[in-house]
Amino acid sequence: MKTSTKAILAALMTVSLSACGATAGGGEENKGGPVADLRLMVPNTPGGGYDTTARTIAKVMEDNKIASGVEVFNLSGAGGVVGLQRTVNEKGNGKLAMQMGLGVVGASYTQKSPAKLTQTTPLAKVIEEPGAIVVPKESPYQTINDLVTAWKADPGKIAVGGGSSPGGPDHLLPMRLAKTVGIDPTKVNFVSYDGGGELLPAVLGGKIAFGASGVGEFLDQVEAGQVRVLAVTSAQRLDAAKDVPTLKESGIDMEFTNWRGIVAPPEISAADKQQWIDVLTAMHGTEAWKAEVVKHGWTDAFVTGDQFATFLTEQDKAVADVLTDLGLA
């Protein structure tokens, strides 16, 4: 179990960057103008990391006249599996794509989904994002070490929430943290929420002692003074949260990174696949997108097509192996 978990976490922290020179408008009907009528599905609730990423992508496309009329819609359920099943069912629909990431990979196994990400058409891996350990403003824990001390004393009493199903990043993060500080992961009281949109109210309402999720999901609440970030899981402090220490700065030898990408239904045409890759590549090359990456505390990790397909296949196998070891798949 330890070896497999380390393997997947090591894989998660590998960032592959590529420079792509494509331009928008892969289809003949869109030459000379923005691509029209694209739809981007978010497979969990509004307000979470997938939702924020998808709506940011759509806005940059619209503002830079790369695409027009991009519809972002939510189809939540089962940690992303409802959206995944819809995507697989939309075979050949070249106007639809789904925002996804590690959480959907894990949910496809823990939810025993007949639909798998290996059935989809990989388009692009877009970003990576470090995690954050957050507490409500009324929390007695002022530092990550305060929290860890209380957690070690009574792991079952200290509930941690995450916006993903078991096997997803918000589950792996606290399990890895527990193991690193000497807590048996099987003793962790983990509460799963369907995306950051459900996790945030639980943190704000004190329903859990702390939350573990992507740092970008809490920045607005941090600025408003509603939550405190005790630590981030990146190698260095983030520009978006300069006052927050890393785990390593706090004496906890751990780093952790999540990723997000976009896939399309199976069996779309080569022209439709290229059109999606073109508009995403054009979006990625804008100054507006670069500014959004900094604003949300993300890391640029853009790869497309076959490179993303290889990465996705590796991630799918790694997650399946870990969850099998844990008896969750």
QUIQUINOR-V467065 format. One record per residue. N is the residue number from 1. SS is DSSP state (helix for helix, strand for strand, loop for the rest). OMEGA is omega in whole degrees, -180 to 180 (* if undefined). Layout:
{{N | SS | OMEGA} {N | SS | OMEGA}}
This chain:
{{1 | loop | -179} {2 | helix | -178} {3 | helix | -178} {4 | helix | -180} {5 | helix | 179} {6 | helix | -179} {7 | helix | -179} {8 | helix | -179} {9 | helix | 176} {10 | helix | 179} {11 | helix | -178} {12 | helix | -174} {13 | loop | 179} {14 | loop | -178} {15 | loop | 176} {16 | loop | -180} {17 | loop | 176} {18 | loop | 176} {19 | loop | -178} {20 | loop | -175} {21 | loop | -177} {22 | loop | 176} {23 | loop | -177} {24 | loop | 173} {25 | loop | -179} {26 | loop | -177} {27 | loop | -179} {28 | helix | -175} {29 | helix | -176} {30 | helix | -179} {31 | loop | 177} {32 | loop | -180} {33 | loop | -180} {34 | loop | 174} {35 | strand | -176} {36 | strand | 167} {37 | loop | 174} {38 | loop | 179} {39 | strand | -179} {40 | strand | -178} {41 | strand | 173} {42 | strand | -171} {43 | loop | 169} {44 | loop | -166} {45 | loop | 175} {46 | loop | 174} {47 | loop | -180} {48 | loop | -177} {49 | helix | 178} {50 | helix | -178} {51 | helix | 180} {52 | helix | -179} {53 | helix | -178} {54 | helix | -177} {55 | helix | 176} {56 | helix | 178} {57 | helix | -179} {58 | helix | -179} {59 | helix | 179} {60 | helix | 177} {61 | helix | -179} {62 | helix | -175} {63 | helix | -178} {64 | loop | 176} {65 | loop | 174} {66 | loop | 177} {67 | strand | 179} {68 | strand | 178} {69 | loop | 179} {70 | loop | -180} {71 | strand | 173} {72 | strand | -180} {73 | strand | -177} {74 | strand | 174} {75 | loop | -171} {76 | loop | 176} {77 | loop | 173} {78 | helix | 175} {79 | helix | -180} {80 | helix | -176} {81 | helix | 177} {82 | helix | 177} {83 | helix | 178} {84 | helix | 179} {85 | helix | 178} {86 | helix | -180} {87 | helix | 180} {88 | helix | 180} {89 | helix | -177} {90 | loop | -178} {91 | loop | 177} {92 | loop | -179} {93 | loop | -176} {94 | loop | 178} {95 | loop | -177} {96 | strand | 171} {97 | strand | -179} {98 | strand | 169} {99 | strand | -178} {100 | strand | 179} {101 | strand | -176} {102 | helix | -178} {103 | helix | 179} {104 | helix | 177} {105 | helix | -179} {106 | helix | -178} {107 | helix | -179} {108 | helix | 178} {109 | helix | -177} {110 | helix | 178} {111 | loop | 178} {112 | loop | -176} {113 | loop | 173} {114 | loop | 177} {115 | loop | 179} {116 | loop | 179} {117 | helix | 177} {118 | helix | 177} {119 | helix | -176} {120 | loop | 176} {121 | strand | -179} {122 | strand | -180} {123 | strand | -177} {124 | strand | 164} {125 | strand | -169} {126 | strand | -176} {127 | strand | 162} {128 | strand | -176} {129 | strand | 175} {130 | strand | 179} {131 | strand | 178} {132 | strand | 173} {133 | strand | -174} {134 | strand | 177} {135 | strand | 175} {136 | strand | -175} {137 | loop | -179} {138 | loop | -175} {139 | loop | 176} {140 | loop | -176} {141 | loop | -178} {142 | loop | 180} {143 | loop | 177} {144 | helix | 179} {145 | helix | 173} {146 | helix | -179} {147 | helix | -178} {148 | helix | 179} {149 | helix | 179} {150 | helix | -179} {151 | helix | -180} {152 | helix | -179} {153 | helix | -178} {154 | loop | -175} {155 | loop | -178} {156 | loop | -178} {157 | loop | -176} {158 | loop | -178} {159 | strand | 175} {160 | strand | 179} {161 | strand | 176} {162 | strand | -179} {163 | loop | 176} {164 | loop | 177} {165 | loop | 173} {166 | loop | -176} {167 | loop | 178} {168 | loop | -175} {169 | helix | -178} {170 | helix | 173} {171 | helix | -179} {172 | helix | -177} {173 | helix | -179} {174 | helix | 177} {175 | helix | 177} {176 | helix | 179} {177 | helix | 179} {178 | helix | -179} {179 | helix | -178} {180 | helix | -177} {181 | helix | 175} {182 | loop | 177} {183 | loop | 176} {184 | loop | -178} {185 | helix | 179} {186 | helix | 179} {187 | helix | -176} {188 | loop | 177} {189 | strand | -176} {190 | strand | 178} {191 | strand | -177} {192 | strand | 175} {193 | loop | -177} {194 | loop | 179} {195 | loop | -179} {196 | helix | 178} {197 | helix | 175} {198 | helix | -180} {199 | helix | -174} {200 | helix | 178} {201 | helix | 179} {202 | helix | 176} {203 | helix | -177} {204 | helix | -178} {205 | loop | 179} {206 | loop | 179} {207 | loop | 176} {208 | loop | -179} {209 | loop | 176} {210 | strand | 178} {211 | strand | 177} {212 | strand | -178} {213 | strand | 179} {214 | strand | -174} {215 | helix | -177} {216 | helix | -177} {217 | helix | -174} {218 | loop | -171} {219 | helix | 179} {220 | helix | -179} {221 | helix | 175} {222 | helix | -180} {223 | helix | -180} {224 | loop | 179} {225 | loop | -178} {226 | loop | 178} {227 | strand | 175} {228 | strand | 174} {229 | strand | -179} {230 | strand | 180} {231 | strand | 172} {232 | strand | -172} {233 | loop | 179} {234 | loop | 179} {235 | loop | -179} {236 | loop | 175} {237 | loop | -177} {238 | strand | 176} {239 | loop | -178} {240 | loop | -179} {241 | strand | -171} {242 | loop | -177} {243 | loop | -176} {244 | loop | -180} {245 | loop | 171} {246 | strand | 175} {247 | loop | -178} {248 | helix | 177} {249 | helix | -178} {250 | helix | 176} {251 | loop | 179} {252 | loop | -171} {253 | loop | -177} {254 | loop | 170} {255 | loop | 180} {256 | loop | -180} {257 | strand | 175} {258 | strand | 176} {259 | strand | 177} {260 | strand | -180} {261 | strand | -177} {262 | strand | 177} {263 | strand | 178} {264 | strand | 177} {265 | loop | 177} {266 | loop | 168} {267 | loop | 171} {268 | loop | -178} {269 | loop | 177} {270 | helix | 179} {271 | helix | 179} {272 | helix | 177} {273 | helix | -179} {274 | helix | 178} {275 | helix | 177} {276 | helix | -180} {277 | helix | 179} {278 | helix | -178} {279 | helix | 178} {280 | helix | 178} {281 | helix | 178} {282 | helix | 177} {283 | helix | -178} {284 | helix | -177} {285 | loop | -177} {286 | loop | 175} {287 | helix | 180} {288 | helix | 179} {289 | helix | 180} {290 | helix | 178} {291 | helix | 179} {292 | helix | 178} {293 | helix | 178} {294 | helix | -177} {295 | helix | -175} {296 | loop | -180} {297 | loop | 179} {298 | strand | 173} {299 | strand | 178} {300 | strand | -179} {301 | strand | -168} {302 | strand | 169} {303 | strand | -175} {304 | strand | 169} {305 | helix | -175} {306 | helix | 179} {307 | helix | 178} {308 | helix | 179} {309 | helix | 178} {310 | helix | 178} {311 | helix | -177} {312 | helix | 178} {313 | helix | 178} {314 | helix | 180} {315 | helix | 180} {316 | helix | 180} {317 | helix | -179} {318 | helix | 179} {319 | helix | 179} {320 | helix | -180} {321 | helix | -179} {322 | helix | -177} {323 | helix | 175} {324 | helix | 177} {325 | helix | -179} {326 | loop | -179} {327 | loop | -177} {328 | loop | -179} {329 | loop | *}}
